[in-house]
Amino acid sequence: MTQSSDTEDFQPILSANYPGKKGTQLLLFLEFWLTLTLMCFINLPYYRLMVNHLWMLILLPLSIYGLFWQFMGLTTLFSTIIYKILIKIEPPKEGIFTLTSREFQYYSLRFWVCYYLLYFARAMPLPWVDMFIFPIFGSKIGHNVVLYDSWIDPEFVNIGGSSMISLNTQIFSHCIYKERFIVKQVVIEKNSIVGAGAIVAPGTYIEEGAILGANCSTAIDQKLQSYTIHIGSPANISLPIKLHNGENEVKK
């Protein structure tokens, strides 16, 4: 394992689409096939009963809807088991690693297991399912958080309550830069807003009530001040927010 502490030459937000560790696609295909096979065994008695009692066809729409949730439940179960096994073999770590390191190889494998489950969670016929999935992978999502249609890395992300992550936002706790693989905790304190199309880099710390403007980004390890609007790519302009309390005006 090779690590380095120098981050001063890192530019904001460079990420990668992971091809995954060799055999990842086969693993996910087997999980998908096992889920469908188990569903067939679970539901076979019901469909046999339906053949003998045609009046039960009126329950078919409800049955189809239930199959979505059954698939989601089994996928969550199998993905969780696989993920727990992987973190036992190689626990998630923060740091700077080479692309040939064990940390990177297992992160790639865990990433696709997480992505597989989150993809189905966000395709479910009810919203907010993904809010219950992120804690499985160690990320913390507070109460009254709005995620919209955003990408959030499944590991090393902590979002405080009453925050808003706007449309097409990308929150990365990892990136690849100059053949180095970087993993750092992202913290977004409560009452914060990340604007539409914004990109949050690994190691970013957004203090309570801070706002990152739309289509803006942060640099690695950047800290955004509380109750301040930050704009730029990376954010380099700060506009204090004025809070009104009755007739009194408090400037943070």
SELUM-315196 format. One line per 3 residues: number of its first residue (from 1); their letters; for each residue x negated, y, z negated of C-alpha. Coordinates in Angstrom, 1 decimal, always signed. Example, Ala and Ser with C-alpha at 12.3 -4.5 7.8 and 13.67 -1.06 7.14 Angstrom:
BEGIN
1 = AS = -12.3 -4.5 -7.8 ~ -13.7 -1.1 -7.1
end
This chain:
BEGIN
1 = MTQ = +0.0 +0.0 +0.0 ~ -1.3 +3.4 +1.0 ~ +0.0 +6.5 -0.6
4 = SSD = -0.8 +10.2 -0.4 ~ +0.4 +13.2 -2.4 ~ -0.2 +15.9 +0.3
7 = TED = +3.1 +17.2 +1.7 ~ +2.1 +20.7 +2.6 ~ +1.8 +19.9 +6.4
10 = FQP = +5.2 +18.2 +6.6 ~ +7.8 +19.9 +8.7 ~ +11.5 +19.6 +7.8
13 = ILS = +13.6 +16.6 +8.5 ~ +12.1 +14.0 +10.8 ~ +13.9 +10.7 +10.6
16 = ANY = +14.1 +7.5 +12.6 ~ +16.5 +4.9 +13.8 ~ +15.2 +1.7 +12.3
19 = PGK = +14.9 -1.3 +14.5 ~ +15.0 -3.4 +11.3 ~ +12.8 -6.2 +10.1
22 = KGT = +12.7 -9.1 +12.4 ~ +15.8 -11.3 +11.9 ~ +17.9 -8.4 +10.6
25 = QLL = +20.4 -8.7 +13.5 ~ +20.7 -12.5 +12.9 ~ +21.3 -11.9 +9.2
28 = LFL = +24.1 -9.4 +9.8 ~ +25.7 -11.7 +12.5 ~ +25.7 -14.6 +10.1
31 = EFW = +27.3 -12.4 +7.4 ~ +30.0 -11.3 +10.0 ~ +30.6 -14.9 +11.1
34 = LTL = +30.8 -16.2 +7.5 ~ +33.3 -13.5 +6.6 ~ +35.6 -14.4 +9.5
37 = TLM = +35.3 -18.1 +8.8 ~ +36.1 -17.7 +5.1 ~ +39.1 -15.5 +6.1
40 = CFI = +40.4 -18.3 +8.3 ~ +40.3 -20.8 +5.4 ~ +41.9 -18.3 +3.0
43 = NLP = +44.8 -17.5 +5.4 ~ +45.4 -20.9 +7.0 ~ +48.1 -22.0 +4.5
46 = YYR = +50.0 -18.7 +5.0 ~ +50.0 -19.0 +8.8 ~ +51.1 -22.7 +8.6
49 = LMV = +54.0 -21.5 +6.4 ~ +54.8 -18.8 +8.9 ~ +55.1 -21.4 +11.7
52 = NHL = +57.6 -23.4 +9.7 ~ +59.6 -20.3 +8.6 ~ +59.9 -17.9 +11.5
55 = WML = +61.6 -15.3 +9.4 ~ +58.2 -14.6 +7.8 ~ +57.2 -13.0 +11.1
58 = ILL = +58.7 -9.8 +9.7 ~ +55.8 -9.8 +7.3 ~ +53.3 -10.0 +10.1
61 = PLS = +52.5 -6.2 +10.3 ~ +51.8 -6.2 +6.5 ~ +49.7 -9.3 +7.0
64 = IYG = +47.6 -7.7 +9.6 ~ +47.1 -4.6 +7.4 ~ +46.1 -6.9 +4.6
67 = LFW = +43.5 -8.6 +6.8 ~ +41.7 -5.3 +7.2 ~ +41.3 -5.1 +3.4
70 = QFM = +40.4 -8.7 +3.0 ~ +37.7 -8.3 +5.6 ~ +36.4 -5.2 +3.8
73 = GLT = +36.5 -7.0 +0.4 ~ +34.5 -10.0 +1.6 ~ +32.1 -7.8 +3.6
76 = TLF = +31.5 -5.8 +0.4 ~ +30.9 -9.0 -1.6 ~ +28.4 -10.5 +0.8
79 = STI = +26.6 -7.3 +1.5 ~ +26.3 -6.6 -2.2 ~ +24.9 -10.1 -2.8
82 = IYK = +22.3 -9.7 +0.0 ~ +21.3 -6.3 -1.2 ~ +20.9 -7.5 -4.8
85 = ILI = +18.6 -10.3 -3.6 ~ +16.5 -7.9 -1.5 ~ +16.0 -5.4 -4.3
88 = KIE = +14.9 -8.3 -6.6 ~ +12.3 -9.3 -4.0 ~ +11.2 -5.7 -3.3
91 = PPK = +12.7 -3.0 -5.6 ~ +13.4 +0.5 -3.9 ~ +10.5 +2.9 -4.6
94 = EGI = +9.9 +6.6 -4.1 ~ +6.6 +7.5 -2.5 ~ +4.6 +7.8 +0.7
97 = FTL = +3.8 +4.6 +2.5 ~ +2.4 +3.3 +5.8 ~ +4.6 +1.9 +8.5
100 = TSR = +3.0 -1.5 +8.0 ~ +3.6 -1.5 +4.2 ~ +5.9 -4.0 +2.5
103 = EFQ = +7.9 -1.1 +1.2 ~ +8.8 +0.1 +4.7 ~ +9.6 -3.4 +6.0
106 = YYS = +12.0 -4.1 +3.1 ~ +13.5 -0.6 +3.3 ~ +14.4 -1.2 +6.9
109 = LRF = +16.1 -4.5 +6.0 ~ +18.0 -2.9 +3.2 ~ +18.9 +0.1 +5.3
112 = WVC = +20.7 -2.1 +7.9 ~ +22.6 -4.1 +5.2 ~ +23.8 -0.8 +3.7
115 = YYL = +24.6 +0.7 +7.2 ~ +26.6 -2.4 +8.1 ~ +28.9 -2.1 +5.0
118 = LYF = +29.2 +1.7 +5.2 ~ +30.2 +1.4 +8.9 ~ +33.2 -0.8 +8.1
121 = ARA = +34.0 +1.3 +5.0 ~ +34.4 +4.4 +7.1 ~ +36.5 +2.6 +9.7
124 = MPL = +39.1 +1.6 +7.1 ~ +42.7 +2.9 +7.6 ~ +42.4 +4.8 +4.3
127 = PWV = +39.8 +7.5 +3.6 ~ +37.3 +7.7 +0.7 ~ +36.5 +4.0 +0.8
130 = DMF = +32.9 +4.9 +1.2 ~ +32.9 +6.7 -2.1 ~ +33.1 +3.3 -3.8
133 = IFP = +30.4 +1.8 -1.7 ~ +27.5 +4.3 -2.3 ~ +27.1 +3.3 -6.0
136 = IFG = +26.4 -0.3 -5.0 ~ +23.2 +0.9 -3.4 ~ +22.2 +3.2 -6.3
139 = SKI = +23.4 +6.6 -5.0 ~ +25.5 +8.6 -7.4 ~ +28.6 +10.5 -6.1
142 = GHN = +30.4 +12.7 -8.7 ~ +34.1 +13.4 -9.1 ~ +36.0 +15.6 -6.6
145 = VVL = +33.2 +15.4 -4.0 ~ +34.1 +15.9 -0.4 ~ +31.9 +14.0 +2.1
148 = YDS = +33.8 +14.6 +5.4 ~ +32.2 +13.0 +8.4 ~ +28.6 +13.1 +7.2
151 = WID = +25.6 +10.8 +7.1 ~ +24.2 +10.2 +3.6 ~ +21.3 +7.8 +3.0
154 = PEF = +22.5 +5.0 +0.7 ~ +19.5 +5.1 -1.7 ~ +18.0 +7.9 -3.8
157 = VNI = +20.8 +10.4 -3.4 ~ +22.6 +12.1 -6.3 ~ +25.5 +14.4 -5.6
160 = GGS = +27.1 +16.3 -8.5 ~ +30.9 +16.8 -9.0 ~ +33.0 +19.3 -7.1
163 = SMI = +30.5 +19.6 -4.3 ~ +31.3 +19.6 -0.6 ~ +29.2 +17.9 +2.1
166 = SLN = +30.6 +19.4 +5.4 ~ +31.1 +17.9 +8.8 ~ +28.2 +16.4 +10.7
169 = TQI = +25.8 +16.9 +7.8 ~ +22.8 +14.6 +7.3 ~ +21.3 +14.0 +3.9
172 = FSH = +18.1 +12.0 +4.1 ~ +16.2 +10.6 +1.2 ~ +13.7 +9.1 +3.7
175 = CIY = +11.9 +10.2 +6.9 ~ +9.0 +9.1 +9.1 ~ +6.3 +11.6 +9.9
178 = KER = +2.8 +11.1 +11.4 ~ +2.9 +7.3 +10.8 ~ +3.9 +7.8 +7.2
181 = FIV = +7.1 +6.7 +5.6 ~ +8.4 +9.1 +2.9 ~ +11.1 +8.3 +0.3
184 = KQV = +12.1 +10.9 -2.2 ~ +15.1 +11.5 -4.4 ~ +17.6 +14.1 -3.2
187 = VIE = +19.6 +15.9 -5.9 ~ +22.6 +18.1 -5.2 ~ +24.0 +19.6 -8.4
190 = KNS = +27.7 +20.2 -9.0 ~ +29.7 +22.9 -7.3 ~ +27.3 +23.1 -4.4
193 = IVG = +28.0 +23.2 -0.6 ~ +26.0 +21.8 +2.3 ~ +27.3 +23.5 +5.5
196 = AGA = +28.4 +21.8 +8.7 ~ +25.6 +20.4 +10.7 ~ +23.0 +21.0 +8.0
199 = IVA = +20.1 +18.6 +7.4 ~ +18.8 +17.9 +3.9 ~ +15.2 +16.6 +3.7
202 = PGT = +13.8 +14.1 +1.3 ~ +12.9 +15.5 -2.1 ~ +15.4 +18.5 -1.8
205 = YIE = +16.8 +19.8 -5.0 ~ +19.9 +21.9 -4.7 ~ +20.8 +23.7 -7.9
208 = EGA = +24.3 +24.1 -9.2 ~ +26.5 +26.4 -7.1 ~ +23.9 +26.7 -4.3
211 = ILG = +24.9 +26.8 -0.6 ~ +23.0 +25.6 +2.4 ~ +24.3 +27.3 +5.5
214 = ANC = +25.7 +25.6 +8.5 ~ +23.2 +24.2 +11.0 ~ +20.4 +25.0 +8.6
217 = STA = +17.9 +22.6 +7.0 ~ +15.5 +22.2 +4.1 ~ +11.9 +21.3 +4.0
220 = IDQ = +10.6 +18.3 +2.1 ~ +10.6 +18.9 -1.7 ~ +12.3 +22.3 -1.2
223 = KLQ = +14.3 +23.7 -4.1 ~ +17.4 +25.9 -3.4 ~ +18.3 +28.4 -6.2
226 = SYT = +21.6 +28.3 -8.1 ~ +24.5 +30.4 -6.8 ~ +22.6 +31.5 -3.7
229 = IHI = +23.3 +31.1 +0.0 ~ +20.3 +29.7 +1.8 ~ +19.9 +30.0 +5.6
232 = GSP = +17.2 +29.2 +8.1 ~ +15.5 +26.1 +9.4 ~ +13.9 +25.4 +7.0
235 = ANI = +15.9 +27.6 +4.7 ~ +13.9 +30.8 +4.1 ~ +16.5 +33.5 +3.6
238 = SLP = +18.3 +33.7 +0.3 ~ +21.5 +35.7 -0.3 ~ +22.7 +35.9 -3.9
241 = IKL = +26.3 +35.1 -4.6 ~ +28.3 +37.6 -6.6 ~ +30.7 +36.0 -9.1
244 = HNG = +33.8 +38.0 -10.1 ~ +35.3 +37.5 -13.5 ~ +38.3 +39.8 -13.9
247 = ENE = +37.0 +43.3 -13.7 ~ +33.4 +42.3 -14.5 ~ +31.0 +41.3 -11.7
250 = VKK = +28.2 +39.0 -12.6 ~ +25.3 +38.7 -10.1 ~ +23.4 +35.5 -10.3
end
